[in-house]
Amino acid sequence: MPEGDTVWRVARELERALGGQRLVRCDLRVPALATVDLTGREVTEVVSRGKHLLIRVEGGLTLHSHLGMDGAWRIQAAGERRRGGPEHQVRAVLGTAARTAVGYRLPVLDLLRTAEEDSVVGHLGPDPLGPDWDPAEATRRLLAEPARAVGEALLDQRNLAGVGNVYKSELCFLLRVTPWLPVARVPRPERMAPLAAKLLEVNKARTARITTADRRPEHRLWVYGRAGRPCRRCGTAIAVAGQGPPGRERPTYWCRHCQAGPGPEGEPDAES
């Protein structure tokens, strides 16, 4: 599941493959960009902003993409057979003389002036992996709606950019609160933003996320994806429930014993 660390890593891969190189091929397979041709332009920079990718090209243009739930960019040698999915899932092809970047299943792909990037990423909060990182500002934003569930506040990209559903569940476990606890009731709330930044930072360069400090495949995460398995701290079965607006609920994992606060609607407060 692409979160801020994944997107940061993809940006670096695209930068290594395309950065400073002139495009010899451009095929953008979305209706609004069907006639756009960026061939002949140099890729000047590729950066991430939260979960967004910004490919900046010569002439003051930016190709903006978002990976959504299962989008991906794959890098391959020029002329190499594609291997990221069936052809009908390809949304973008950018090629240099040596390398080709293919975007699969991209739910968002648009072209805009680099000077106008704020129109697509200006609403985002501070990015723990970006030059704008400001833990105090992220904390202020997280606490701006005191009655909001902490899990929802952490997922809101307007508060801090890059935290997704995996880190939401893991952060709540490390904070020892349920994802449904009102953010105003989180003990020492100033810990939230720095802890989120720490998890993203230590995981940005590796493909397997680790929040437990244990690299063994079955021991890397505290709660996410572990419904019904024993809590690593207390042995209680890890619970799972949806959290979020109706129709957009995200699976959320927690330990009823270790994490204090309310559960989903209808469940009483847990006590750690």
C-alpha positions as CSV (number, residue, x, y, z in Angstrom):
1,M,0.0,0.0,0.0
2,P,1.7,3.2,-1.1
3,E,2.3,5.6,1.8
4,G,4.8,8.5,2.1
5,D,7.8,6.4,2.4
6,T,6.9,4.3,-0.7
7,V,6.3,7.5,-2.7
8,W,9.6,9.0,-1.5
9,R,11.4,5.9,-2.7
10,V,9.6,5.9,-6.1
11,A,10.6,9.5,-6.6
12,R,14.2,8.7,-6.0
13,E,14.0,5.8,-8.5
14,L,12.5,8.0,-11.1
15,E,15.1,10.7,-10.4
16,R,17.9,8.2,-11.0
17,A,16.4,6.9,-14.2
18,L,15.1,10.1,-15.8
19,G,16.7,13.0,-14.0
20,G,18.9,15.2,-16.2
21,Q,18.0,13.1,-19.2
22,R,16.1,14.2,-22.4
23,L,12.9,12.3,-23.1
24,V,12.8,10.4,-26.4
25,R,9.4,8.9,-25.7
26,C,6.2,10.2,-24.1
27,D,2.9,8.4,-24.1
28,L,0.2,9.7,-21.7
29,R,-2.9,7.5,-21.8
30,V,-5.5,9.6,-20.1
31,P,-8.1,11.5,-22.2
32,A,-7.1,14.9,-21.0
33,L,-3.4,14.4,-22.0
34,A,-3.8,12.3,-25.1
35,T,-2.3,14.9,-27.3
36,V,0.5,15.9,-25.0
37,D,4.0,15.2,-26.2
38,L,7.0,15.9,-23.9
39,T,9.6,14.3,-26.1
40,G,12.7,16.5,-26.5
41,R,12.3,18.0,-23.0
42,E,14.8,17.3,-20.2
43,V,13.5,15.9,-16.9
44,T,14.9,18.4,-14.4
45,E,13.8,16.9,-11.1
46,V,11.5,14.3,-9.6
47,V,10.2,14.9,-6.0
48,S,7.6,13.6,-3.7
49,R,5.2,15.6,-1.6
50,G,3.4,13.3,0.8
51,K,1.7,10.7,-1.4
52,H,2.1,12.8,-4.6
53,L,4.8,12.6,-7.3
54,L,6.0,15.6,-9.2
55,I,8.0,15.0,-12.4
56,R,9.4,18.4,-13.4
57,V,10.4,18.8,-17.0
58,E,12.1,21.5,-19.1
59,G,9.9,24.4,-20.0
60,G,8.4,24.9,-16.5
61,L,6.0,21.9,-16.7
62,T,5.2,19.3,-14.0
63,L,3.6,15.8,-14.6
64,H,1.7,15.1,-11.4
65,S,0.6,11.7,-10.4
66,H,-0.8,9.9,-7.3
67,L,-0.5,6.2,-6.7
68,G,-3.8,5.8,-5.0
69,M,-4.3,2.3,-3.5
70,D,-2.4,0.2,-6.1
71,G,-0.7,2.5,-8.6
72,A,2.9,2.0,-9.4
73,W,5.8,3.3,-11.5
74,R,8.2,0.7,-12.9
75,I,11.7,1.4,-14.3
76,Q,13.2,-0.8,-17.0
77,A,15.8,-0.7,-19.6
78,A,14.8,0.9,-22.9
79,G,13.2,-1.8,-25.1
80,E,12.8,-4.2,-22.2
81,R,9.5,-6.1,-22.1
82,R,7.0,-4.5,-19.6
83,R,6.4,-6.4,-16.4
84,G,4.2,-4.2,-14.2
85,G,0.8,-5.4,-15.4
86,P,-1.3,-5.8,-18.5
87,E,-1.1,-3.2,-21.2
88,H,-4.6,-1.8,-20.5
89,Q,-3.4,-0.7,-17.1
90,V,-0.6,1.5,-18.4
91,R,-1.3,5.2,-17.9
92,A,2.0,6.8,-18.7
93,V,5.3,5.9,-20.5
94,L,8.3,8.2,-20.2
95,G,11.5,7.1,-21.9
96,T,15.1,8.2,-22.3
97,A,17.7,6.7,-24.5
98,A,18.6,4.2,-21.7
99,R,15.6,3.9,-19.4
100,T,11.9,3.8,-19.5
101,A,9.4,4.6,-16.7
102,V,6.0,3.1,-17.0
103,G,3.1,4.2,-14.8
104,Y,0.4,1.6,-14.0
105,R,-3.1,2.0,-12.6
106,L,-2.5,5.7,-11.8
107,P,-5.8,7.2,-10.6
108,V,-4.4,10.7,-10.9
109,L,-2.3,12.0,-13.8
110,D,-2.3,15.6,-14.9
111,L,0.1,18.2,-16.4
112,L,0.4,21.7,-15.0
113,R,2.8,24.6,-14.8
114,T,5.5,24.0,-12.2
115,A,4.8,27.4,-10.8
116,E,1.2,26.2,-10.1
117,E,2.0,23.0,-8.2
118,D,0.3,24.4,-5.1
119,S,-3.0,23.9,-6.9
120,V,-2.6,20.1,-6.4
121,V,-0.4,19.8,-3.3
122,G,-0.8,23.2,-1.6
123,H,-3.5,21.8,0.7
124,L,-1.1,19.3,2.2
125,G,0.3,19.5,5.7
126,P,4.0,19.3,6.5
127,D,5.8,16.4,4.9
128,P,8.0,14.4,7.3
129,L,10.2,13.4,4.4
130,G,10.3,16.9,2.8
131,P,12.2,20.1,3.3
132,D,9.0,21.7,4.7
133,W,8.8,19.4,7.7
134,D,7.6,21.3,10.8
135,P,6.6,19.1,13.7
136,A,5.1,22.0,15.6
137,E,2.8,23.0,12.7
138,A,1.8,19.3,12.2
139,T,0.9,19.1,15.9
140,R,-1.1,22.3,15.7
141,R,-3.1,20.9,12.7
142,L,-3.6,17.5,14.3
143,L,-5.1,19.2,17.4
144,A,-7.2,21.7,15.5
145,E,-10.3,19.5,15.8
146,P,-10.1,18.3,19.4
147,A,-13.1,15.9,19.2
148,R,-11.9,14.1,16.0
149,A,-10.8,10.5,16.3
150,V,-7.0,10.4,16.3
151,G,-6.9,7.7,13.6
152,E,-8.9,10.0,11.3
153,A,-6.7,13.0,12.2
154,L,-3.5,11.1,11.4
155,L,-4.9,10.0,8.0
156,D,-5.9,13.5,7.0
157,Q,-3.2,14.7,4.6
158,R,-4.0,18.3,5.5
159,N,-2.5,17.7,8.9
160,L,0.7,15.9,7.9
161,A,1.4,14.4,4.5
162,G,2.4,10.8,4.0
163,V,0.8,8.8,6.8
164,G,-1.5,6.0,5.4
165,N,-3.5,3.3,6.9
166,V,-0.6,1.1,7.9
167,Y,1.2,3.8,9.9
168,K,-2.1,5.0,11.4
169,S,-2.7,1.7,13.1
170,E,1.0,1.3,14.1
171,L,1.2,4.9,15.5
172,C,-1.9,4.4,17.6
173,F,-0.5,1.2,19.0
174,L,2.8,2.9,19.9
175,L,0.9,5.8,21.5
176,R,-1.1,3.3,23.4
177,V,-4.4,4.8,22.4
178,T,-7.2,3.4,20.2
179,P,-7.7,5.0,16.8
180,W,-11.2,6.2,18.0
181,L,-9.9,8.2,20.9
182,P,-10.6,12.0,20.5
183,V,-7.3,13.6,19.6
184,A,-7.7,16.0,22.6
185,R,-7.5,13.0,24.9
186,V,-4.2,11.6,23.5
187,P,-1.6,11.8,26.4
188,R,1.3,14.0,25.4
189,P,0.0,14.8,21.9
190,E,3.2,16.5,21.0
191,R,4.6,13.0,20.4
192,M,2.4,12.2,17.5
193,A,4.1,14.1,14.7
194,P,7.7,13.3,15.6
195,L,6.9,9.6,16.0
196,A,5.2,9.6,12.6
197,A,8.3,11.3,11.1
198,K,10.6,8.8,12.7
199,L,8.7,5.8,11.3
200,L,8.6,7.2,7.8
201,E,12.3,8.2,8.0
202,V,13.6,4.8,9.1
203,N,11.5,3.0,6.5
204,K,11.9,5.2,3.5
205,A,14.9,3.4,2.0
206,R,13.6,-0.2,2.5
207,T,10.7,-2.0,0.8
208,A,9.6,-3.9,4.0
209,R,8.2,-1.6,6.6
210,I,9.4,-2.3,10.2
211,T,7.9,-0.7,13.2
212,T,8.9,-3.2,15.8
213,A,12.7,-3.1,15.2
214,D,12.5,-6.9,14.4
215,R,13.4,-7.6,10.8
216,R,11.9,-11.1,10.7
217,P,9.1,-11.2,8.1
218,E,6.4,-12.2,10.6
219,H,7.5,-9.8,13.3
220,R,7.9,-6.5,11.5
221,L,4.6,-4.8,12.5
222,W,2.8,-4.5,15.8
223,V,-0.8,-4.7,14.8
224,Y,-1.5,-4.0,11.1
225,G,-2.7,-7.0,9.2
226,R,-2.6,-9.2,12.3
227,A,-6.3,-9.6,13.1
228,G,-6.9,-12.5,15.4
229,R,-3.2,-13.0,16.2
230,P,-1.8,-12.4,19.7
231,C,-0.6,-9.0,20.6
232,R,3.1,-8.9,20.8
233,R,3.0,-7.2,24.2
234,C,0.1,-8.8,26.0
235,G,-1.2,-11.8,24.0
236,T,-4.7,-10.4,23.5
237,A,-6.1,-11.1,20.0
238,I,-5.6,-8.2,17.7
239,A,-9.0,-6.7,16.7
240,V,-9.9,-5.1,13.3
241,A,-12.8,-2.8,12.3
242,G,-13.5,-0.2,9.7
243,Q,-12.9,3.5,10.4
244,G,-13.9,6.4,8.3
245,P,-16.8,7.8,6.4
246,P,-19.5,5.3,5.2
247,G,-18.4,3.6,2.0
248,R,-14.8,4.7,2.6
249,E,-13.9,2.8,5.8
250,R,-10.4,1.6,6.1
251,P,-9.5,-1.6,8.0
252,T,-8.0,-0.5,11.4
253,Y,-6.1,-2.8,13.8
254,W,-5.7,-2.4,17.5
255,C,-5.2,-4.2,20.8
256,R,-8.2,-3.9,23.1
257,H,-5.9,-4.4,26.2
258,C,-2.8,-2.3,25.3
259,Q,-4.6,0.7,23.8
260,A,-6.8,3.0,25.9
261,G,-9.9,4.6,24.6
262,P,-13.1,3.8,22.8
263,G,-13.5,1.2,20.1
264,P,-15.8,1.4,17.1
265,E,-19.3,2.7,17.7
266,G,-21.0,0.6,20.4
267,E,-17.8,-0.7,22.0
268,P,-16.9,0.6,25.5
269,D,-13.6,2.3,26.3
270,A,-10.6,0.0,26.7
271,E,-8.2,0.4,29.5
272,S,-4.5,-0.2,29.1
